[in-house]
Amino acid sequence: MDDIQIDDVDRSILHQLQLNARQTDTEIAEKVDVTSTTVRNRLDKLEDGGVIRGYYPDINYEQAGYPLHVMFVCTVNPNELDSLTEQILDVRGVVTTRDLLGGERNVHVEVVAGTVREIEEIRNELADLGMVINSSEIISETEVQSWDHFYPRPGPDADQDDDTDDASVTDQG
């Protein structure tokens, strides 16, 4: 994956997606003041370039029947982390892993379950993978906000145009 250039149009599109990823290309285009074709071309570029990695629902696990939401703080040998990540995600109930730079407590594993017994089973499976579980914390609520640094950002690339054939017109006169 090559580094791609991100300009203010891309940042505005990213900001709109963070506010509501279910918006149509046309709805985003109206808010960003470009055509829907431009939005589609930019989204394709951002997806192909790995900037947009996916579109995921924000699930209220308690309402979905999984009232226990726990964060395990773990230690894993950094040399084994890449090979363990997929195995961790395969454990039933694991919803997220986060690799942390440096330190002994270098992995956070977020899990959901319906009962304490299920949490214990998940904990045991993680330990069987060779993870040291340093602590577990019950998550009561998670709040996420859109990162407003995407929109707007003055800077040297503010007037930059891309080579994408997106039917936009640039005034070079």
Secondary structure, DSSP 8 states (H G I E B T S, - for coil): -------HHHHHHHHHHHH-TT--HHHHHHHHTS-HHHHHHHHHHHHHTTS---------TTTTT--EEEEEEEE--GGGHHHHHHHHHHSTTEEEEEE-SSSS--EEEEEEESSHHHHHHHHHHHHHTT-EEEEEEE---------GGGS---STTTT------SS------
